[in-house]
Amino acid sequence: MKVSQRYLWIDYAKVIGIFLVVFGHTAIPRYLYDAIYGFHMPLFFFISGYLFSFKKFQSLSEFFYRRAKQLIVPYFCFNIITYIFWLFIGRHFGVDSTRHIPLYKPIIGIFYGNGIDDYLVHDITSWFLVCLFTVENLFFVFFRRANKYRGCILLMLFALTAYLDGKYDSIRWPWGLNIAFTAIVFYGLGNIFKEEINALLQYKLVYLIIGSLLILPLCSYVISINAGVDLNVIKYNNYLYFFVGAGFAICIMIVISRILEYYWGRVNLIEYISRNTIVILIFQFIAMSVVKGFAFFILKLPANFFDNKVFINLLFSVIVILMLMPLMFILESYFPFLIGKPSVASTRYKDGVFSKQ
């Protein structure tokens, strides 16, 4: 049976990325917030592009159907679950309890697919799923027949489109279309330069580390002077700085992930979390609410206990991810369609082994 290749550094990169997503949603100091938001979502688009292959799909309709099952079905199912939680519990506590958000607005937001203006107040991070779906379909349509040279030209055109859209277009189009013009650049870089990335990762670790240390000061400087970017709200400040800062940071994350792969190899826990990043992405705020509820109402900790405390919020983020692991097991074992994975019924027994259909 042919076993598909698994890139262990990708697992580490995804785990680092999803940890930064959770950590970035805690009450961390502003400088850390700006640093994380400067690259963490572009990192996920880059990884998604790296993992994509046109060879798996014969037509746009096949691709559209497959990715709809893997992204859009989970998006709607999870949004229904998190909306119900918000409706009966979430909106009565914390910041949401001080705001008057119409109960129908998040329902509209589920179909609108943009995490702005409280449209996805019940699960703001789910914007990524529909935006990724938009990015991938755009990429399939425009880049399927393109060679590397034409692909690079198309990426520059999309970057220009994103710049002009941000400057002159005040409309937030459904399903993250505005964000997709920018996100597709990172997605395309990961896909088009996959061979070069693989070749680079074959260099000795000492060379990769030296290279990362050389670009780290420039990366930190560019992100710091362009602080306050947020892909979700289409806030890039200086567009060139945003791409440079995010690009350098992604390179550093790749090297860190390669180092972890080299020294730790395959770690079941890392691989498990990597397979279930969608669960963390969607349910992190519910887990955070549970932890904070325990801290405030049971342990009687002060309301500002988490504010600007790096170590406390690091620990908080770890606890949130660990809390979600039982849910990962339940969804992966009994409701795999909810996380875009094939069910047991979609496997068939042939020649003594099970294989995916």
N, C-alpha and C positions, 0 to 999 in steps of 0.2 A: 504493500500500500504506500502510495506516495504521501509523505508528510510535508506540509508546507513549512517553509523556513520561519523560525521565530527570532526576531531581533531582540535580544535581551536588553540592549541599551534603550530600546523603545519602551520597554516595561518600566525601567527606572525613570525615564524622562516623563512618562505619563503619571507615575506616582508622585514625582517631584512637582509636576504641573498641577495635579489635582490638590495636593497639599497646599500649594501656594494659593489656589482658588479659595480654599477654606480659610487659610490664614489671612488672606486679604480681606475677608469678610468679617474679621474680628476687629476689636478696638485697638489696633496697633498704632504706633506713632506714624505721623504723616509721611516721614521720609521713607519708611518701609512700604507704606501703601503706594506711594508714587513709584517706587522701584518695581514692585510686583506688577502693578497695572501697566507698566511700560512694556511688558512682554508676555505675560502669562497666557493670555488668550491667543495672541499670534502663535505662540508655541504649539497650542493644540491644533490650530489650522495647519501649521507646518507639518506636524506629525501625521495628520490625516492625509495630507497630500503625499507624503513619503510612502505611506502604506497603500495608496491607491494604485490600481493597475487597470489599464484599458482592456487587457487581455482576458479579464474575467467576464466581460460583457460583450455581447454581440450587437446590441442595439440600445438606443436611448430608452425605449419603452421597457426593456428588461432591466436596465440600470435604474430607471425611475421607480419601477415597482419594487425592486429589491431594497433600495435605499429608503423608500417610503415605509416598508415593513420594519426596517432597522432604526429609523429615526423618527418618522412622523407618528407611527402607531404608539411608540413609547411616549412621545411628546404629549399626545392627547390623553392617553391613559394616566400618565403621571400628573398632568395638570388638573384632571378631574379629582384625583386623590388629594393633591395639595390644596386645591380650592376648597374642598370640603373641610379640610383641617383648618384653613384660614377662616372660613365662614363661621365655624362653631367655636374655635379656640383662638387661633392666631390673632384675629383682629381685636380681641378683647384685652390684649396684653402688649406691653412695650410701646414702641413708637406708634404702631398702627392704632392703638386705642385712643390716641390723641387726634387722629385724622378722621375725616368723614368721607370715606370712599364708598360710592354707590356699589351695592352688592352685584349689580349687573356689569360693572365696568371690567372686572377681571375676566368675566365670561367673554366679553367682546375681545379682551386682550388675548385670550387663548387663540382666537382665529386671526387676530391682527399680527401676533407673533413678534412684537417688539417689547423689550423690557424697559420701557420709559413711561413716565407720567402715571405710574401705578397700574398700568394695564396688566402687568404680570406681578402684581404686588404679592401674590400668594406663592410665587416661585419664579423670581426674576431671572435666575440663571438659565432657565429653560429656553431663553432666546437663542442660545448657542445651537440647539438641536435643529431648529428650523433654518437658522442662518447657514449652518453647515450643509443642510439639504439644498439650499439655494446655491451656495458656492459650488457644490459638487455637480449639480446639473448644468450650471454655467460652464464649468470647466469641461464637462463631457461634451457639450455642444461646440464650444469654441476651440478646444485644444485636441480633440480626437485625431484630427488629420494633420496636426502641426508638428513639424520637426523642432529640434531644440532652438534653432535660430528664430523661427517664426513664433515659437512659444515665448521666447524672451521679448520679442516685439509686442506680442499680445499682452504680456504682463505689464509692460510699460504703458500700454494704452489703457489697461484697466486702472493702473495707478493714477494716470492722468484723469480718467473718468471719475475716480474717487475724489481726487482733489477738487475738480470742478463741481462735483455733486455737493461736497461739503461747503464749498464757497458760495454757490448760487442756488442750490436746491433746498428749500426749507421744509419740504414734504418728507415725512418718514414713511417710506413705502412698506407695504406688508412683507412679512417673513424675512426681515433683515436685509432687504435688497441693497439698501444704501451701504450697510456694513460689508456686504458681500463684495462690493467693488474693491474694498481694501483687503479683506480677508483672503480673496482669491490670489492675491500676490504672494502671500506667505504659503498658501496651499500649493500654488504652482511652483514656487522655488523648491519646496520639499519634493515635489514629483519630478520636475524636469531635471534637477541636479542630483537625483538619487544615486546614480553611479559615481558621481564625484564625491558625494558624502561617504559612500561605502569605501571608496579608495582612500579618502582622507583618514577614516577611522582605522585603516591598516597601518598608519604610521606608528612609530614607537610612542608610548604614552608620554615619555619625557618631552618629546617635541610638541605633542598636543597640549601638555600642561604649560610649557613655555609660551606657546602661541596664545593660549587663553589668558595667561598673566599679562602678556603684552597688550592685548586689546581690552582687558578689564578696566584700566583707568579711563580709557576713552569711552567705553560703554557706560561706566558710572557717571562720567561727566555729561555725556549727551542726554542720558535719561534724567539726570538731576536738573539740567537747565531747561528741559522740556517737560517738567513735572506737571502732573494733573491730567494726563491722557486717560481716556476711557473708551475702549472700542465700542461698548454697548451704547453709549450716548453720542458716539461719533465726535469725540473731542480728541483731536490729534495735536493741537497747538501748531508747532512747526512740523509740517508733513515730512520733510526730509529727515529731520532729527528723529521723528518717530520711527521711521523705517530703519535708520542706521542703528538707533539704540536697541530696538527690538531684534534686529538682525544679529548684532553682536551678542546680545544676551542669549539668543537661541543657540548660537555657536558655543557659547560657554556652557549652556545646559547640556548640549550634546556631548561635550568633552567630559563633564562631570558624570554623566550617565555612562559613558564609555569606561571611565575609571571604576565606577561601581560595578559594572559588568565584569571588568577584568579581575577585581579583587574578591568580589562576592559570588560571581557566577549566577547560576539560576537559584533564586530564592522563591519558594512557593508562595509566601505571603505577598511578596512584591508582584508576582505574576497574577495572583488572585485579585489584588486591589486594582492592578492594571486592567484586568478584564471587566471590572465593575465600576469604572470611573463614572459612568452615567448615573449610577445609584447615588454616589456621593454628590455629584453635581446637582441632582434634583432634590435630594432629601436632606442636604446639609443644614438648611435653616430650621427644619423641624427638629433635627437632632440638637442643634444649638439652643433652641427654645427649651427643650427638655433639660439640658445641662444647666442652663441659666435658671430655669425654674427651680431645680434642685438646689442650686447655689444660693438663690435669693430667699426662697420660701422655706427650705428645710435647714440649710446651714446658716441662714440669716446673715449672709455676707452683704456688705453695702452695695448699693446700686452702681457705684463707680469702681467696683473691685477689678474689672477687666481693663479699665481704661489705661491705654498707653503702657501696658506692661508686656514686654516682649516675651519673657519666659512663660508667664502665666498663659498668654494666648497661644504660644507654641504647644504647651501642654493641653490647652483647651481644644486646639485643632486636632491633635492626636486622639483625644478622647472621642471627639465627634466622629472621626473616621472609624475608630474601633467600635463605636456604638452601632454603626451602620453595617458592620460585617454580618451579623445574623440576618439582616434584611437582604444583603447580597446573596447569602446562601439560599434563602427561601425563594427569591426571585429567580435565581439561576437554576435551582433544582425543580421548582414546581410551576413557575410562570415565566419561562424564558422569553416568550413572545413580548412580554412587557419591557424587556431590555434589548429587544431587537435581535434575539438569538434564536436559532432553530430549536424546535421542540424535539423530544425523543421520537415523536411520530414521523419526523422528517428524516430519520436515518433509516438505512436499509442494510440488511445483512447479506453480504456477498463474498464468496470465496473465503469464508472463515473470519471476516472482519466487518466491523460496522463502518460505514462511510456516509458522509453528508450527501444529501441529494442536491 
